[in-house]
C-alpha cells in the first residue's frame, strides 16, 4: 500500500507543516529555532513513522529531507558515491569555519587511522584511559571523606573525559596540562558556536560572517599549537628511527607518521594540531553529554529503582572488592550498567536527528519507489523514534534496567526491551548512527563510560545537590544538553 502512495517524483515529496508555501515558510524556520521538538514530532508522526519521507526546515534557510528509519537497511547497502556522509557533515558542521578547514572532515585518513588504532590497540587504550580517569575523577570530586563537595556535573564530566581521552590522543604529558585541556574544551564548544550561528545565516552571507565568528576558533588553534609544539618536535626524532618500540603510542604520533609517509601536505604543526583537536571533538563531545546526563539520571532514579545500590552490587559481583581490571570481556559482564547507559543514550542524544547523508547522484530510487533528489541532505528523525510508545513501553521515562537480560530485570520493570546492548545498532536505535559508517568508537565509549561510573560509585558517595533536586535537560534549538549549572554533591568513601 505504501509503495503505491510513495511520491514518484522529487517534486511530490511533501513538506512538514506546508512550510514550502510562503505563508508558512517563516513559521517553519521559526519552529526549527524555537520549538524543534514539536516540529520533528510532527514530521515523524505524520510522515516518517509511516514510511514516507518529507522535507523539513534546514540550516541556513535550506530544506533537509527526513527519511523513514525503515529505509536504513537499504541505505546501508549504497556506496559513498550515492549517499555520502562526509559531504553531509561538512555542510552540517560548516567545517571550513567551525573546524578549521573542510579537509579535516572530508579527508578519510584520520578516521581510518583512528579505526585501526581502536582495532589493534584496544586493550592498551583501555589501560591508558583507566590510569588517567582515576586521577581526573579525584581532581574533580576531591579526596575529602568528611565534607561534601558541590560539583557542576556537566563541566566535571567534560573535564574528566577530555583529560582521560587525551592520554591516548596526545599522550600523558599534554593530557595532564590544564591549559591544554581548557583549550580543547573551548575548541569543542566553539565548533557548535560557529556552526550554530552559520545555521541561521543565509548561505550567501557565509563568506562574510564565517571569518568573523571563527576568530575565536582560530585563536584557540594558535594557542593549542604552542602547547603541542614540544611534543611534535619530540616525536620528529622517532619518525626516522628504524625501531618504533620506544615511540609514543598515541594518535598524535600516529597522525604524524602517516602524514610523514603518505600526506606530506599535512605534515606540519598546524594541520597535525587541528587533526588532534578534531579527534577530541569527534570522540569526546557526545560521550561527555552522555556521562553528565547518565549520572544525573542515576541519581534521580535512585529512589524508585535503587539504581546506585544495584550498580554497586553488580560491580562487586563482577570485580570483587579489588581495583577492577578492565577489558572488553569484563565490561560485557556489567549488564545493568550497560542497560543504564543505553537508556540514557536513548533519551539524551545531543541532537534529534541522525544518519546524515548527502545524495550525490540523480535518479536514486528508494525501495518503495520514492525518487530522491540529487544534492539533498538527508537525515533520520531519531528522538521521537526513540520514545515512540508503540515501540517501547513508557518511552519518555528513564527506566535504567529495561535493557538488561530478562532474568536480571527487577520486578515491575517492562521486559519488552530486554537483552539489548548499548553498542548494538538497529534501525530504531540510532545514537551511533547506522550501517558501515556507524560510530566505530562506540566500543571504546562503552568500556570508558562503564569504567568512569564504576570508579565513581565504588569510591565516592554521590547525590543530587539540594540546590537542584530534580535537574532537567536543556533544549537549545534542536540540541539537548545536560543543565549547565546542575550540581551534584560528592564525598570520598572511607576505606574499610
Secondary structure, 3 states (H helix, E strand, C coil): CHHHHCCCCHHHCCEHHHCCCHHHHHHHHHHHHHCHHHHHHHHHHHCHHHCCCEEEEEHHHEEEEECCHHHHHHHCCCCCCCEEHHHHHHHHHCHHHHCCCCHHHHCCHHHHHHHHHHHHCHHHHHHHHHHHHHHHHHHHHCCCCCCCEEEEHHHHHHHHHHHHHHHHHCCHHHHCCHHHHHHHHHHHHHHHHHHHHHHCCCHHHHHHHHHHHCHHHHHHHHHHHHHHHHHHHHHHHHHCCCCCCCCCCCHHHHHHHHHHHHCHHHCCHHHHHHHHHHHHHHHHHHHHHHHHHHHHHHHHCHHHHCHHHHHHHHHHHHHCCCCCCCCHHHHHCCHHHHHHHHHHHHHCCCECEEEEEEECCCCEECCCCCEECCCCEEEEECHHHHCCCCCCCCCCCCCCCCCCCHHHCCCCCCCCCCCCCCCCCECCECCCCCHHHCCCCHHHHHHHHHHHHHHHHHHEEEEECHHHCCCCCEEECCEEECCCCCEEEEEECCCC
